[in-house]
Amino acid sequence: MFEKLDVFCKRLEEINQKLCDPSVLADTAQYTSLLKESSSITPIVEKYRQYRGALQQEADALEMLSENDKELHELAQEELSQARSDIEIFTEELKLLLLPKDPNDERSVIVEIRGGAGGEEAALFSAVLYRMYSMYAESRRWQTELLNVNETELGGFKEISFMIHGEGAYSRLKYESGVHRVQRVPETETQGRIHTSTATVAVLPEVDDVEIEINPKDLQIDTFRSSGAGGQHINKTSSAIRITHLPTGMVVECQDERSQYKNKDKAMKVLRSRLYEQEQQKQDAEVAAQRKSQVGTGDRSERIRTYNYPQGRITDHRIGLTLYRLDDLLNGDLDQVIDPLITADRAEQLRESTEEE
């Protein structure tokens, strides 16, 4: 571990020197890349310096204890105790900082929500989830962009896809992929009985054009008239786009924009992200086969969370977390669930890395 930390220290020095080089300052791409690398390395190097400072404090305290000055002994003992406590804390913090990071963590995301079991009630719950994620994005000053929506007459969504633009969006929202279950008295129910419905959420990292190559010959592109509730342009122009990726059979639709070209561009973004996720899942399956447990981006068929309205309760089944703050969650306070998920995931990674050693 410490050899790796020394390498980081040297690399940060190299980066700082390059950032002062006029030729690097003139190269925007290289300058931006070096700044990004510096921001990822700096917390590790700073923590390592704190660790080395604690080691020096321990050495100084031991030296003081070896002297015959009784007055200094009590002070030295306190410093020794503090130094060893700090060393233990900094060591654990460094282990966490050195855990491999998900390369997609800093990306923006595409979120797809689909109504599952429960018919109209599932569609209404999909709308609730969309509002929850929109409010969460707003609280973090991320931008939300609608891609495609299939709305029901009662204002629910059979399906909705949207982008959330923001640095680090994937690092937090990736834990939302899976089946979300709701228990409540539906708006469509007249007898006051509690029903259980579900909606599925898929969170895909946004990918650049160059990362996923798509052969135009592999695409079947169809246009059709937009459909849905309201809007003057609805059913008047064939601006909606449906793209079928022939090798995989994957179908993407986009009808939110009036422009056919804008809809095609958005649909291609979704297609690239889905193809990228498909490839990632193949790789993750190989890794997951070697892991005993995984909190991260689970299979989207896995039931991950239950929203119980009568009791105001949220239960995240992956980590056994139960909270009675349903209203806060639905109003965008997702951090109360996401933070414990991140902690659990890191703890699992740390346990596995320790076992491998």
N, C-alpha and C positions, 0 to 999 in steps of 0.2 A: 504493500500500500504506500509506503513512504518513498519508494523509488518513483512511483507514479506521481506523487505530490511534488517531488523535486523537479520532475519533467514539466509539470504545470508552471512552477515558479520560473523556470528558464524560458518557457514559451511566452509567458506574460511579459517578461523583460524584452523579448524579441519583438513582440507585437507593439509595445510602447515605443520602441525605437523606430519601427516602421511607420507608426502613425505620425511621427515627426518628419518623415522623409517627404520632400516636396513632390517627388514623382508619384508617391502613394496618394498624397492629398489630391493630386490631379486626376487620379483614377477612381471615379466614384464607386464602381463595383467592388474594387479591391478594398477601398477604404471602409465601405459598409460591411463587407465580409469580416474584416479585421475587428471592427467595432463590435460586431455580433459575437465573435469568438472571445473577445476580451470580456464582454459582459457575462459570458457563461463560465469563464475561468476565474475571474476576479473573486467571487464568493468563496471558492475553494482555496485559493491562495491566501486570502485574508484569514480564513479559519485555520489554515495550516500555520500561519504566523502567530496566531493566538495560542495554538498548541505548543509551538516551540518556545513561546514566551513563558508558558506554564512550566515547561521542562526546565527552563533556566531558573525560574522561581524556586522549583523543587531543589535544584542543585545548590542554589544560594542558601536555602534554609538548612539543608543537610550540612553545609560547610559551617554555618553559624552554630549548629548543634554540636559540632565536633570541638568547638572552642570551650574553654573553661569559664566563660562569662555566664554566671547563673542568671543575671538579669535579662540576658538576651534569649535564654532558653525558652521561656514562655512565648515570647514573640515569634521565635523561630518555629516552635511547634505549631502555632496558629497558621503561619505562612505555609508550612509544609502540608498541613491538613487541607488548606484552601487550594494549594497547587495540585495536589493529587486528585482532589474532587474535580478541578477544572480539566485536568488531563483526561479523566474518565469521560467527562461530558463532551469535550472537544473530539475525542476519539470516535465516539458514537455519531456525532454530528458529521465528521469527515466521512465516515462509512456511508451515511445517507447521501452526502453530496457526491460521492464517487459512484453511486449506483447508475447503471446505464440509463440514459434518458430516451424516451420515445422520440424518434426523429420527426414525428408529426406534431409534437406538442405545441409548437409555436404557430401552427397553421390556423387559418379561418376554417369554418365548417359548413357543410350542407346537412341540414336536419330534415328527415322525412318522417312524418307521422301518419299512420294509417289506422282507421277504426278496425277493431278486431271483433271478438264475440260480443254480441249485444245490440246489433242493428243500429237504430237511430241513436240510442243512448251512447253507444261506443263512438259514434260520430260527434256527438255533443261533447264527450270527454276529450276527444282529439282536439276540439276547439279550446278547451280548458288548458290542455298541455301547451298548445301553441301560444296562448296568452301568457302562461307561466314562463316559457323560455324567452318570449319577447321582453317581458318585464325584467327578467334576469339579465338579458343582454343590455337593456337600457341602464340598469344599475351599475354595470361595468363599463359603460360608455362604448359599447360595441354597436355596430350598425346592422340592422336586419333588412334583408331584401327578399321579397316574395318571389318564388320561382313558378310554382304551379299549385292550383287549388281546385278540388272537386267538392263543391259545397252542397249541403242538403237543404231542403226547404225550411227546416227549423233552425238553420244557422250553424249546424255542425259540419264537420269535414270528414268525408269518406277518406280523403287523402289530401295532405298538404306538404309541400316541400319549400324550404326557404334557406337562405344563406345567412350566416352570422359572421360579419367581418370584424375581426379583432385579434390582436396578437395574443396567443396563448389560449384561444377559444377551445381548441381541441383538447388541450391538457386538462380542462375542467369538464367539458361536456361529453367527452368520450365515455364516461361512466353511465351515461343516460341510455345507451343502446340496450334494447331488450323489451320485454312485455311489461306494460304498466297496467295494474289492475285497480279498478275503482269499485267501491261498495257504497251505494247511496240510493235514495228514493229518486227514480228518474223523473224528469219533467213530464215525460209522456205517461207516467203511471198515475192513475186516479185513486188507487186503493191504498196508497202509502206503504207499499211493500219495498223492502230493500232488495235491489238487484245488483248482480256482479257483472261488470263489463270490462273489456280490455281494449287497449290500443298498443300498437307497436311503434317503437321509436328506433330509427337508425341514424347514427351520427357519423358522417363521412368527412375525412380531411379534404380540404380543397387542394387540388393538384394543378401544377402548371402544364401548359400545352406540351412542353418538351419532355415531361416526365412520362407521359403515356402517349405512345404513337398509335394513331388510329388510321387504318387504311380506308380512304373514302369509298373504295369498292366494297368494303364490309358493311356499309351503311345503307339502309333503306329509309328514305326520308319522305314522310307523307304530311300533307297540310290538311287541316279541317277547320270547321267553324268553331269558335270558342263557345263554351256552354257554361251555365252557372247562374247564380242569382244576381240579377241587376246588371247595370253597365250598358251604356248606349251602343257600344260596339259589339255586344254579344249577338251571335248568330247573323251578323251582317257581313263580315269579312272572314276569309279563310286564312287567318293569321296564326292560328295554333299549329304547333309542330309536334309530330310524333317521329322519333328516331328509333329504328330497330337495329341493334348490333347483331348482324346475321350469325357470326361464329358462336356467340353465347346465347342468342335469343333474348338478350336484355332489351327492354323497351322503356323509353323515357319520353314523357310528354311535357310540354310547356305552353301555356296559353295566357300567361299573365299580362304580357305586353301586347300593344296594338300592332307593333311592328313584327312581321314574320322573321326578319333578320335577327332582331333582339331575342325573340323566343328561341330561334335556332342556336344562338350563342349560349344562352342559359342552359338549354337542353344538352349541349355538348359538354358544358362544365359538369353537369350532373353525371353524364355518361362516363367521363374521364374518372370522376371520383369513385363511381361504382366499380369500374374495372380495376382501379387502383386498390380499392378495398378488397375485391375478390382475390387479387394477387397477395395482398397482405394477410388475408385469412388463411391462405395456403401455407404461408411461412409461419404464421402464428400457431397453426395447428401442429406443426412439427415441434415448436417450442413448448406448447401447452402439453403435449404428450409427455414431456419430460418434467413438467411442473406438477406438484401435488395439488396446488390450489391456485386460483387466479381470480383476482377481484376485477381487474381492468375491463377492457372492452369485451364483454361476454357475448355469447351467441344470442342473436336477436330473438330467438324463440324461447329464451330463458325468462321466467317471471322474476323481475328484479325488485319490484316495489308495489305496495298496496296503499291506496288512499281511501281511508275509511271516514266518510263524512259524518255519520251519526256520533262517532266518538272523537272526531277531530284528530284522528291518528294517522301517522305515516309510518310504515314499516319497510325498511330496506332489508330484503331477505338475504342478501349476500353477506352482510356483516352482522345481522341480527340487531340492527339499530331500530328503536321505536321512539318516536317523538310525538308529542301532543301539540303540534304547532302547524296544523294543516293549512289554516288560512294564510299564515306567513309564507309557507312554501308556495302556495298557489299564487301569491302576489309577488313572486320572484325571488324570495329568500332561499335560493337553492344551496347556498354555501353551508347551511346547517347540515346538509346531507353529503355534499360533495367533499367537504374538508375531512370528515371521518373516513370516507371511501379512499381518499388519497393517502391518508395516514395508514390505513389497513393495507393498502397495496404496497406501500413502501416497506412496511414492517414485514410483509410476506417476502418481498424481494430480498430484504436484508437477511432474513432467516435462511433463505435458500442459498444466498451467496456465502454465508457463514458455513453452511453444511458442505458446500462444494470445496471450501478451503480445507 
